[in-house]
Amino acid sequence: MRYIKPALLVSVPVLLAGCAAAGDLRVPAVAPTTPATQALEQAPAFAHMASDLPPDARVTYGQLKNGVRYAVMHNDTPSGAGALRMRFGTGSLEETEEQQGIAHFLEHMAFNGSRNVPEGEMIKRLERFGLSFGADTNASTGFDQTTYKLNLSNVRDEVLNEAFFLMRETADGLLLDADAIERERGVIASEKRARDSLVFRSTIDQLGFLTKGSGLVDRLPIGKNETIATMPREEFVRFYQSYYHPENTFIVFVGDVETSVAIDKIESYFGDWQPEMDLVPPRPVTPAQTDGGRIGYYQHPELLTFTTLGTLYPYVDRPDNFTNRRESMLRTLGQRMLNRRFSRMIDAGDTPFLSASVSRYAAQETVDGMILRVRSDPDKWAAATAAADLEVRRAIEHGFSRAELDEQIAVARQATETAVERADTRKSFANQEYNYASALSSAFAGERVFTSPETNLANFETVMESISLADVKQTFRERWQGYDDPVVYLSTSEELADPESQIASALEASRKVAAAPLENRSPAAFVHTEFGKPGEVVSDTYLEDADAHLIRFANNVRLNFKQTDFDTGTINIHAQVGDGFFSLPRNDEGFRRFAGNVLSGSGVDGHTNDDLRTLFAGKRVGARLLLRIDSDAFDIIGATDKEHLADQLNLMTARAAAPGFREETASRFRDTISAWYPTHDSTPNEVAKKEIPRLIRSGDSRYGYGDLQDFQSPTLDQVRAWTEPQLKTGFIEITVVGDVDKDTLIAEVARTFGALPVRSERQPDYEDERALAFAAAPDEPVRLTHTGNDDQALVRVYWPVPGATAASTYYQLLVLRSILRNRLTDVLREELGSTYSPAVGIEANPQIPGFGYVLAHVTTSPEQTDIVLKATREVGRKLAAEGVTSDEVSRAVQPLIEDLSSSLESNSYWLGALNDAQSDRFGLERFRQRETTYRAVTTESLQSLAAQIFGQGRSYPVFVLPDVSDDR
C-alpha cells in the first residue's frame, strides 16, 4: 500500500495525446436512483460520450445495471498477461473531521479479512497463483480516489477468477474487524512517520500557501495522528458503506484475453452487488484564494532552496474536446520553449540558478495558474529568482522565435509519431513506461477521452496547419495574466530576519530590469558523421538458445545483437567502452560523481549538450554516458528507430571517440553539490547512502562518500587524463536489441564504431580493485545520526554472502529474499506494529565475485530500534535453524516462474542478458540457469543457504538515529 503525496506541479497531458476511455458501450446505463446517483445520471457515463473526440476503438466500455462502469481492452504485450484495476471515486476529501485518514486506512483493511478470506490470507492466496502483489504496489489513496491494482503474469481462467473474486471481496466484503483495526493502527502510524520528511513538510506548507482557503491541507490522505489512533470501527463501516458503491466504481481490465471473456468476468463477479445504503454525494471542493502579491516563507537548515513565483486564478472545469486540447497544446508549446531557454542558460553556465522551470499549477480543482520554480544556492536566491523571473517576463512581452517554435513542434511530432508506431506493443502494465492499465484508469479519473495514437497524430497535424507564433504568444500571455503581481514562496535553509519584506524587496528590484528581446542563435551542423573506412566483420556466432548473434569486427569491436518485435520500431543500444569504475585513478566517490557529470553533461567535441538537443530535435536520437559503481566500463545508452539509426550511432560513437570536456559543466556540478551537500544528512536514508556502503566494505573509500571537498577538489584535467584514453582506445562491446534487421545494423555499426582505430582486445583483470572485504561484525550496532525529524530512525542489518554472485546462488537468494520479507512483515508489521513495510535486498554483482550480502531495511521510531534489531535477527536465526515450509517456497517461487515468459518478451531484459556476451558472459549464464534454478529450489536447499547466511553470527547492524546533541 502506498500513500500518494499531493502533487504540487500538475501538468496537463502534452499536446493532443489524451489518455483514457473509448469504444463501444456494452450495456446501457441503468442504475438505481439515489440522491447521489441523480447527479451521476445527468452526466455521461464516460467522457467520450459528451465529446467531439473519437474514443480508441480498441477499448470496450460498459456499465452494469447496478452502476459499475468498466473499460476492457485486448492487448497481447506481454503475451499471456493482464492488468486489473478497481477505482473507487472517493478519497480523503470525503472524510469528516473525525475520519481524517480513514480512506487510506480503509485501503489497508482490504488485506485484513473479508467475507471469504481470513485475515492475513489474501496476499498468500495471490502468491500461490503466481501473482505479484507487493506491499507497496497493491493500492493507492489520493484526495478523490482509491485504486486497487493487480498485475497478472498469466491469464489462465483460474487466475482470472481469483483476481476478480478478490476484487469483489474488497468492494463489499470487508469485515473491518475491530481487533484487526486496532492492530493496523501502528502500521499506519509507522507509514506516516516514514514519509514525514523535511521536504514533505515544506511541500505541504507550500500546498497550503498556494491553495489558501480551500482546506486541502486539512484533508491529506495520510491523515492525522489523533484520528489514526482513535477512529472506532463504526466510522470505518460508515465510510465503507457510504462510498464503496457500484455506481462509484470503475474497473479496468487490459490483457491477453478476449474482451468478451473479461466483460463476462466483470458481470459475473460484480453484477449482483447491491449496496446496503445510499451513496453519499462527494463533498464540494472549496475554491482557493487567488489574490496576487502574497508571500510565503519556510525555513530549515537542512532544506534545499527553491523559490516559486506564480499567477493564480479560479479553476474552471474544461471538458475534454478538440478546442480545449488545442488550447492546451498551445500552452504547452509556450512552456516548453521557455523551459528550453532555461536549460540553455544552465548549459552555458551563465546563470545564478541551478534549475528553473515553468508549469501549470492545478491542485485538485481548487485553483488554476502558472508557476515558475527556481532552485539555487541559499545565498543566491534573490539573484536566481530575478534571473528566472526576467525570462518569464521576456516571454510574456516578446514571445518566441520561429526557430524555437519549430524545434518544439518537431519534438512533439516525433513523440506523437512514435506513439502511433508503438501502439500495438505498449505494455498492459509496467513500472515506469507508458502502459494501458494506468492510462485508462487515469483518463477516466481525469474525465478525459482515451483517444488512439492515430487520432492524436491527426489532431496534432490539423492544429499545426493553423497555428502561428502569434497564437502561441497570445495563449502564453493569457495563461500568465496577473504575473505582474505574483504570489511568491521561498523554501530555504537561509534564515531571513524579515522574510516578507526581504522577498518583496528582491522581487521589486528584479522588476526594475527591463526584458529585452532574445537574440537568436543556431548551432552548426553535427560534425561527427565520418569515422574512417567501415570495419569488416571477422566472426559471427549464432546463439540458438538466446536467438542472438555475437559479431566481431576487425578493430576488435564486439557487437551482440538480437532482433525482436516486442516494441515495434524501437532499437535499444548499449555500448560499453573502456574499463570504467575499476580503473578509477582516485578512489573516492566524489571523483566518480564529478567525472560522471563532466562526461554526461559536456556533450561532444564541437557541440554542447544544448546544441545536441537542437540538432536532433524531431529525431529519436539521444545518448547518455554513465559511469556507474562496480561497472567495468563506461556505459553509453540510447534508443532509436530504423529511420534515425545512423544519427543515433553517429552520436554514440562521438561520445566515445570525441568526448567533450567543458569547464562550464564542471563548475555547474560544483555549484550544485555545494547547494546540496549541507542537506545530505537530513533524512536517515541519505545518511545511510553516505556512510554504510563504505562501512560494510571495510572502509573502501570508493563507496559512500566523504566531505564536500571530495566533490569539489577534482579537476577537469584529471578527468580528461583518466577517461579520454579509455574512451578513444579502450575495449568496446555493443549490445543491440530491437526492431532492426541484422544486415542494416551491421552496416551502420561497421560505419561508426567499426571504423574506429583498433581497440583493446580485452579488459585488464583489476583483481585488486575487485577484491572487497566484508566488514567484521561489530560488538554493538553502529550508530549514525541524521538531522531530520526526531521521530524517525532506520535499522539496517547486513549478512555477508560470499558466494552470492554465482548464478544458481543468486536465484536462490531471490527466493529467500521473498520469504525473509514475508516473515519480517509478519513479525515487525503485523505482530509488533514497528514498521510500515520492511524491505529486503541483496547485493550480488558478478563483477565483484567474492562479495555479496542480504540486507534488511526497516524504518521505525528511535525507541523501537533495539526491538526491531532483536526481532530481525530472530527471524534470520529461525530461518537458519528451522528452515522454511513448502508453502513458503511455493509462494515465493511461483511468482518468479510466472514472470519468466513476460521478461523474455522485454528488450530491457535481453539488453542485460547479452551486454557482456563476448566478455564476462555473466548475463548469459544467468539467463541459462534462471528457470532451472527456480524449479529446483527445495525447502532443504533454502535451509542450507539460510544456515550459511543467518547461522554464522556475522550480521552487521546499523542504526541511523536523530541527532539530539546540544550543538545541532
N, C-alpha and C positions, 0 to 999 in steps of 0.2 A: 504494500500500500504506500502511496506517496501523496504528499500534500503539495498542491500546485501553488507556488507563490504568485501573488498578483502581478500581472505584467504591467510595467510602467510604460514601456515604449511599445505601443501596439501598432504594427504596420499592417495596412490593408494589403491583400494579395496583389502581387505585382501585375501590372497591366491588365489584360483581359483574361488571364488564366484563372478563372474561378474554380472553386472546389465544391463538391458535394452533390448530390441528388439528380436523378434523371430517369427516363424510361417510361414504360407502361405502368399504369396504376392497376394493380391486380384486382383489388376488391373496393367497391365504393365505400366511402367513409360513412359508417353507421355506428355511432357511439351513443351511450346513454347520456341523457341530458341532465346536467347538474349546473349550479351557478358558475362553476369554473369552466365547464365544457361548453357553455353557451358562447363564451368568448372564442374558444377554440373552433367552434363550428362556423363562426363568422369569418375566420381566417382560412386560407387554403391549407391543405394538409402538408404540402411541400412547396418550396419556393418557386419551382418552375411552373407551377400551375397559375401563377399570377405574374409571369414574366414573359418578355419577348425573346428571352434567351432559350434556345432549344436544349433540353437535357441530353446527356450522354445516353445514347440508345442501348448501351451495354448494361445499363442498370435497370432493374425492375423494382418499382415502388409499389407499396400496398398498405392497406390499413385493415386490421381485423375489425369485426363488429364491435368488440369491446373497446376499440380506440387505439390499440397498439399499432404503431407505424413501423415500417421496415423498408430497407433497401438491400437488394440482393444482386450480386454481380458474379458472373463466372470469370475466373482468372486462373490460369494454369502455371503461374510463376510464383513460387516454385510448384512443380507438379506434385499432386497428391497432398497438398497442404491447404490450410484455410485460416481465416481470422474471424472471430466473433466478437462483436461489441454490443453492449447494452447500456444505453444512456438514459438517465432519468433527468428531467428538466427541473432539478432542484439542487440547491447548494446552500451555502452559508447565508445568503441574503434572505432566505425564508425563516431563519431562526429567530426565536423570541429572545429577550434579554436572558431568560433562564436557560436557554438552549444553546448558547454560543459554543460552537464546536461540535454540535450533535450530528450534523450532516457528515462530517469526516469521521466521527466516532462510529456512526452507523455503518459506514463503509467497512470499518474494521470488524464489526459484529457479523458481517456477512460470512465470516470464516470461523464463527464461534457457535455453530449449532443451528440447524434448521429442521424443518418438519421431518425430513427423511435422512438427514446426515448429522450424526453426532458431532459434538464439539471436538475440534482437532482432527477431523477425518477428511475434510474437503480437499485439502492440498494433497493428502496421501492418496485419495481416490484419483486425483488428476495425474499424479506421478505414475500410478500403476497403469494408466492408459498412455503413458509416454508424453504427457503434456507438460510443457514448461510453464510454470506458474510461480515465479519467484516473488518473494515478499515485497519487492519494490516495483513490480511491473503488473500487478493484477488489477489495480483500480486507481482512480484519481478523483479528487474532490475539488471543486472550484467554487466561485461565488454563485453560479447559477446552474451548475450541472454536476452530476456524479456519474462516472462511467466505469463499467466493469469490462475487463478485457481478457480474452483467451486467444492465444495463438496455437493453432492446431498443426502439429508437424505431420499428421496424417488425417485423412477424412474418411476413414472406414466408418461404416454405419454405426458400429458400437461406440466409436469415439464421438461422432456427431450426437448420438443420443445422450451420452454422458455430459457433453458440453451444454447442450440445450437444457437438459434436466437440471444441472447445477445453476444455470442462469435463472431458471424458473424458481428454484428454491430460494434464490436471492431476492427475486421480485416480490414474493408474497408469503414465503415460508419461514422467515427467520423467527427463531424462538425468543430472542432477546432475553435470555435468562439473567436474572438479577445477579447471581453469583458470577456468571461469565462477564457481565458488565463490570462488576467490581474488580475482577482480575485484569481486565483490559485497561483500567484507568492508569495504572503505572506505565503501561506501554505507550499510551497516548502522551502522557506527560514526558516520557523519555524522548519521544519523537519531537515534541515541541521544543524540548531543551536542546536537542541535537541541531535543530535548524535555527536556533536563536543566536545568530552571529551578529557582530557589529555591523556588517554590511546589510544584513537583514533588517536590523533596527533602523539604520539610516534610510533604507529603501522604504520602509513603512512610514517613517516620518515624512519623506518626500511625497509619498502617496497621499498622506493626509493633507499636505500643503496644496498639492495640485487638484485634489478633489474636495477641497474645503466645503463644508456644509452638506455633503452627500451622506455622511455617516459610513462611507465604505470601509474605513479603517476600523470601525467598530464591529465589523462582521467578517473578520479574517477567517478563512476556512479552518485554520488550526485551532481556533477557539481561545478561551481564557482558562487559566489555571483553576479559578474558582468553580466555574461550571463543569469543567472536565472532572473535577474531584467530587462533585455533589449531585449532578443530574440523576434523578431517580429513574427507575425503569419506566414509569408511566409516561415520562417525556419522550423516551425512545419510541414507545408504542404509538404515541400520538403523532410524532413526526413521521414515522414509518407509514402509518395508515393514511396520513394526510397527503403525502407527496409521492409515494411509490404506488403509482396508479397506472393502469393500462394506457389511458389517454395521455399520460405524461412520459411515455416510454417510447424509445426509438431503438430498433435493433438493426444492426448491420451484419451481413454475412458476405464475405468475399473469399472465393477459393475455388479449388478444382472440383466443383460439384455442380451439376446441372441446376439452374435456378429453380426449376420446379421442385426438385428434391429439397433444397434449402427452404423454400416457401412452405412446403408441406411440414417440415420440422417446426417452423415458427407457428404455423396454425395448430399443429398437434400439441405442442408444449405450452402455448400461450392463449389458445383460443377460448378455453373455459375459465380464464382468470376473471374473477369478479371482485371488485374492491369491497371492503367492509364499511367504508364511509365515503362521503363525497370528497372529491379533490378540492383542496383548499387553493384559492387563487394565489398566484405569486404576488409578493409584496411589491408595490410600485417603487420604482427607482427614484430617489430624491436627486434632483439636479444639483450639480456643484456650482459654487460661485465662480464667475468668470471675469471678475473685475481685475483690471491690469494694475501694475505698479506694486503689487505685493512682493515682499522679500522674506525668504526663509533661510535658516542657517542651522546646520547640525555639525557639531564638532566632537571629535575624539582623537586622541594622539595616535591611534593606530589606523585611522581611515585614509584611504586614497582621496585625492582631491578632485572633485567634479563640480562644475558649475552648469546649471540648467537654466536656460532662458527660453521663454515661450510666449505664445499668444493663445489664449483660451477663449472658447465660445461655446454656446449651448449645443449639446449633442442633438442631432436631427437624424431620425431613423430614415435611411435611404434604401428603398427596395432595390434588389439586385436586378438590374436591367441593362440594356446596352448603353443608354445615356449615362448612367452613373458609373459604369465601368470605363467609359470613355473619359469621364472627368477624373476618375481615379488614376487612369493611365497618364494623363497629362500632369497630375500632381506628382506621381511617382517619377516621371521623367525629370521634373524640376528638382526633386530631392536627389536623384542620382547624379545629376550634373553638379549640384553644389557639393555633395559628398565627394565627388571625384576631384573637385578643386581642393578640398581639404586634404585628401590623400596625396595630391601632387605637391602641396605645400610641405607636408611632412616628409615626403620623399626627398625634396630638395634641401631639407634641413634648415629652412629659414623661417621658422615659426616658433613662438613660445609655448604652443600647446603640444601635448604628446598625442592626443587624438581629438577628433571633433566629428560630429555627425548630426544630421537633422532627420527627423522622422515625424510621422503623425502621432499624436497622443490621443487615445480614445479609451478611457478607463471605464469599463463595464457600463457604458451608455450613460454615465453621469456627466461627462464633459467631452468636448472635442477640441482639437487645436493642433498646433505645430510647435515642436520644441527643438532647441539646439542643446546638445550635451557636449561639454568640453572637459577633457582631462588634462591636468597639468601638475607641475611641481607645486608643493604647498605655497612657496613664496612667490610663485609666478601666476597665481590665479587671476589677478586683475589684468595683467598683460595678455594672458592667454584668452581670457574672456573677451577682451577688447578686439584681439586679432580675429577671433572667430565671428564675433558679432559684426565686425566690419564686412566680412564676406557675405553674411546673410543680407545685410543692408545693400551691398553691392548688387546682389542678385535681384533684390526687390526693385531697385532703382533702374538697373541697366539690363537685366535679363541675362541671356546666354548667347553664345555664338552658334552659328550653324554647324561648325565642326564639333562642338560639344554635343549638340543635339544628335547629329548623325552618329557619333560614337555610341551614345546610349541606345539609339534605335537599333543599331547593329547588334549590340549586346543582347537587347531584348528579343530581337528577331531570332538570333541564334538559339536562345534558350527555348523560345516557343516552337521553333522547328525541331529541335532535339526532342521536345516532349512528344511531338507527333511521331517521330521516328521510334521512340522507345515505348509508345503507348501499350503495345501488346506484351512487353516483357517487364513492365513495372511490377513490383512485388505486391502480393496480397498483404503482407506485413513486413516490417523492417524496423530496425532501431533508429537509424539516422538518415536514411534516404527516403525519398518520396514513396509512400505506399497507399494503396487504395482504401484500406480499412480506416486509417486515420483521416484521409482526405474526405471520405464520405461522411464520417462522423462529425468532423469539424465544420464541414459545409452546412450540414443540417443545423448544427448549433448556431452558426452564424447567419442562418436564413439565406444562404447563397445557393445558386443553381450549380449543380455539378455538370459543367459543360465538358464536352470532349476536347481533346487537344486539337483536333481538326477545326472545330468551331472556334476555339481560341485563336488559332492562327488566321482563320478567315476574318474574324473580327479585328484582329490586330492589323492586318493589311488594309482593311477598309478604313480604319482610323488613320493609318499612316498616310493614306492618299489625300486626306483632307486637312491634317493639322499643319500649323505653321509655328515659327518661332514666336510670333505674337500671341498665339493661343496658349503656348506653354507659359510665356511670361505673364499673361493675364491670370491664368489659373494659379500660378505661384503667388502673385500679388494678393489674389483673393484669399488664398489659404493663410497667408501671413498678415492679413489685415489685423491691425491692433498691435503690431510688433513695435510701434513707436512708443508704447508704454507697456513693456513686457513684465511678466512675473519672473522673478529671479530666485534661484535656490542654490545655496552653496553648501556642499558637504565636504569637510576638510579636517585635516589634523591641525591646521593653523588656528590658534586661539586669537580671536579678534576682540578688542576691548569694547567696541561699539559696532557690532556686525551690520546692523541695518543701515547705519549712517555710512560706514565704510564701503559697503556693497553699492549703495546708491551713488556715492561719490565716484566710485570706479566706473560705474555704468555711465554716469554723466560725463566723465572725462572722455570715455571711449566714443561717445556720440558726437563729440566735437570734431572728430576726424571725418572729413568728407569721403564718400565712397566713389572713387574714380572708376571709369570703365577698365575692364581687364584686358591686358594685351594678349593677343592670340599667339599661340605657338604650336608647332607641329614637329615631331621627331623625324629624323632622316630614316630612309628605308632600312629594313633589317639587313645587316651586312653579313651575317653568318649563314651563307647558303652553299658555299663550296668548301669542301674539306679535303680534296685531293682525289686521286683515282679510286673509283669504287673498289671495295675489297672483294676478294674471291673466297668462296666457301670451300673449306678444305675437308670438312666432315659433316655428316648429317645422320644422326642416330635417332631411330624411332622407338619410343617407349610405349609398348602396346597397352599396358595396364593404365597408364595415365593419358593415353591418346595424345601424346605430345612429342615434339621434335626438339632434339638438342643439336644445335648448329654451331659450328666454329668457323671463324674467318681467319684468313692468313695472318692478320695482325694480332691474333690471339684473343680477339673479342669473342665472347660466348653469347649465344642467343638461344633462349629457351622459349618455345612457342607452343601454345595450344589454341586452336581455333574453336570458338564457341558461338552460340546464338542465344546465350542466356540473357543478354542485354542488347537488344537489337541496335546495331550501329555503333556500339561502344567498343573501344580498344583501350585496354588498361596496359600501361607500360611502367616498368620499374627497372631502372638502371642502377647497378651498384658499382661504384668506382673507388679504387684505392683501398686503403686499409682501415679507414675510419677510426673509431674510438680507441682501439688498442694501440694506435700509433701516436697518441697524444704526447707531445713533447713536454707538456707541463701538466702534471697530474692534479688538476683541480677542476671542479665543476664550473667555476667562474670562467675559466678559459674556454671550456667546451661551449658554454652558452654564448659567450662573446663571439667565438669563431662561427658557430652555427648561425647566429644572427647576421654576421657580416656576409657570410656566403649566401644566405637566403634573401637578404634584403638589398644586395648590391647590384642585382641584375647581371648583365654580362658585359664584356668589354665593348665599349661604344654605346651601350644602351642601359639606362636606368630601369628599375622595375616599373616606374611610371611610364617610360617610353614603351615598354613591352605591352603594357595594358592597352595603350592606344594603338600600337601597331597591329595587335592581334584582336582588336575589338571586332566582334561579329564572327570570330572563328573559335572553334572548340580547341583552343590551344592554351596550355599553361604548364609550368613545371616548377615543382618545389624541390629545393635542395635541403636535405636534412642531415644532421649529424646526431645520431641517436646513441644513448647509453648502451654499451655492450653490443654495438653493431660493428661488424668487421669491414664496413665500407661506408662511403658517403652515399646516401640514397638520393636519387633523382626520380621523382614520381610525377606521373601525369596521366591524363585520359583524353582521348580524342575520338575521331571517326575517320573513315577512309578518305573523305574529302580533304581533311586537314592533317592527314598523317605526315606528309612531307614537312609541313611547317612545324608540327609537333616534334619531330625528330631533329629538325634543324635547331630548335630551341634547346632541347635536352642535350644535344651534342655540344652546343655552345656553352651550356652550363658547365660542362666538363673541360672542354678544350680552351675556352676563353672566359674564365670566371671574372667577375667584376669585384674590385676591392675599393670601396668608397669610404672616405673618411666621414662623410655625412651620415652613412649608415652606422658606423662605429660610434659617432657622437650621439646619435639618437638612442642607441642601445644604452649608453652610459646614463643619459638623462632619464630614460625610462626606469632603469634599475635603481637609480638614486631616488626616484619618487616612490618606487615600490618597496625598497628594502626596509625602511622603518616600520612597515606594516606587516612584515613577514611572520612575526610571532603573535599575531592577533587571534589565531584560532589553533586548537590542538592539532588539527590535520596539517597545517602549514609547518608547525614546529616539527611534527613527525617527518615530513618530507625533507626538512633540512638536516635533522640530527640522526635519525635512525638508520638510513642507508649506510652511513659511514660507521656507525657503532657496530652493527651486526657483521660488517665486513672487516672487523678488526682494525678500524681506523683508516682504511684506504681513502685517501683524500679525493679520489676521482668521483666519489659518490657523496650524496648530500651536498652541502655547500658550507662555506665558511663566512667570513665577514665581507663587508661591502667592497673592501679593497681588492678581494679576489676577482670581482667582476670588473672593477674599474682599471686595474693595472695592465691588462694585456694590451698589446699594440697591434695596429694593422699590419706592420711589417712582420711580426711574429706569426700572425695568421697566414699571411702570404707565404712565408718561408716554409711553413708546415704543409699547407694544403695544395699549393699550386703544383709542385712536382707530382703529387699523387693524382690530382685531377688530370694532369696532362699526359702522364706516362703510366699510371698505375693500372692494376688489374681491372677489367671490366666484364661484368656478367649482366646481361639484359634479359628480362622476362617479359613476354608479351602474351596476354590472354584476351581474346575478344573476337569481334566480328570482322575479320580480315582474312583474305586468302594468303597462303604461305608464300607464293611467288611474289606478290606485291610487297609483302612485309620484308622479305629477304632483300629485294631490290632497294628498298628505302634504307634499311639498316646498312647495307653494303655502301650506299652513297654517303652515309653520315658517319656513324660510329666505326663502320668497317673500313672507312677511308683514312682514319687517323693513323699516325705513326704507330709502330709496333708497341704493344702494351706488355706489361709484365705477364709472364705465363702463370704465375701463382702468387698467392699472398704469403708473406712471412708467417711463421707459426705463432710468434708472440707468446711463447709458453709462459714466460714470467708474468706478462701482463694479464694473461687469462687465469693465473693461479690466485684464487681468492680463498681466504681462510675465514670460516665462520667463527665468530667471537665465542670465547669461553663463557659458560653460563655464570652470571653474577650471583653472589650470595643473596642479594636483595634486589627487588625491582629497580631498574634505573629510573630515576625521577627527573623529568624535564618540566619546564614551565612555559606557559603561554600568558599573554597579557590581555586576553579577551574576557568573555563573560565568566563570572566567578562560579557559576553552577555547571560549567562544562569541564569534562575530563575525558581522557582517552586511555584505554588499556589495549596494549598490543602484546601478543605472545608469539614468539618465533621458535619453531622447532627445526633444526637442521635436517636436510635430506640429501646426503652426499651423492646418491645415485639418481637424483631426480630427473636428470636430462635424458636418460635412456628412454627411448620411445615407449616401451612397454610399461616402464615405471611411471612415466608421465601420464599416460591414460588411466592407469590405476589411481594415480593421485587425484585426477579429476573426479573419479567416482568417490573416493574417500572424502574429498572436499565437500561434496554434496551431503554426505552422511554426517560429517562433522558439523556443517552449518545447520542441518536439521536438528541435531542434538543440542547444539548451543542455543538454538531458538527455543526449543522446548524448555531448557533449564533457565536461561537468562531472561527470556522474554515471558514465557508462559508461567513458569514457577516463581521466579524471583521478581519479575517486573523491573529488571535492572536496566534494560535497554530496549530500544525500538526494533532494531534489525541488526543482529551480529553478522559480520561479514567474515568470510574465509577466503584466503587467496593462496596461490602457490607461485613460487619462483622456480623455473626450470628451463633456463635459457641454454640451449645446446652449445652456444658459443663459450660458456663457462662450464666445462664438463664436470668439474669436481665440486660444484657449488649449487645448492638449492635449498628451499625451505617451504614449510607450511606456515601460514600466518593467520592468526585470529585477531580481528579488529572489532573493538567494542566501544561505542560511545556511551558514556554514563555520567553519573554525578560524582564529584570528588569523594563523597563519603561512601560511595559504593565500590571504589576501585579494588580494595582488598577482597571484598566478597566476590566480585567479578573474576578476579585473578584466580582465587581458590576454586571457584566453580568451573572455570575454563580448564584449568589443569586437571580437575577431577574428571571432566568429560573425556579428555585425552587419555587419562590413566585407565578409565573403564574401557575405552576402545581398545587399548593395548592388552588389557588383562582379560576382558570378557568377549571381545570380538564384536561382530555385527550380526544381525539377523538376516535371514534370506529375504524377508520382505524389504528390509532397508536396502539390500543390494539391488533387488529388482526395481524398487522405486528410484534409485539413483542411476542405474544403468539404462533403464528403458527410455527415458527422455533423450539420453545421449545417442542411443541407437536410432531412435525415430528421427533424430535430426540429421543423420548421416546423408540421406538422399537429398535433402534440401541444400545442405552445404555443398554437395557435389555439383549443384546447379548454380554456383556462385563464382563469378570471376574473381572476387577477392580471395576466396579460399584457394583457388588454383594459383593465383599470383603468389601466395605464401608457400604453397606446396612445391612450386617449381623454381622459386627465386634463387636457390643455390644448387640446382640440379647438376651443374657441371663443376662444382667446387666441393662444398661440405656435404651436400645431399641429405641434410637433416630433414628438410621438408618432405622429400620423397620417402625417407624412412618412416616418418610419422604417418604419412598417407597410407603406406603399405601395411602398417601394423595397427592402425586405429580400430577398424571393425573387429579384427581378430582378437585384439586385446580386450575390448569391451565384452565380447561374447564369451571370453574365457575367464572373466572375473568370477571369483567364488568367495564365499564367506571366509574360507581358510586363507586364500591369498591376501585378502584385505586385512585379516587379523595379523598376518605375518608382517605386512607393511606397516600397520598401525603400531605393532610392537617395536619395530625398528625406529619409528619416529617418536612416539609418545612414551615408550617404556624405558628410555635411557636416562631420564632426568637431566636432559640437556637444553631445556627451554630457556629462552632469553626474553624476560618480561620487561616491558617499558610502560611507565605511567607518564602521561602528559597532564599536568595539574595547573590550576590557575596560580599565577604569581601573586602571593599575598604579602610580599615584602613591603616594608615601610617606604622604600625609595622608588616604588613602581610609578 
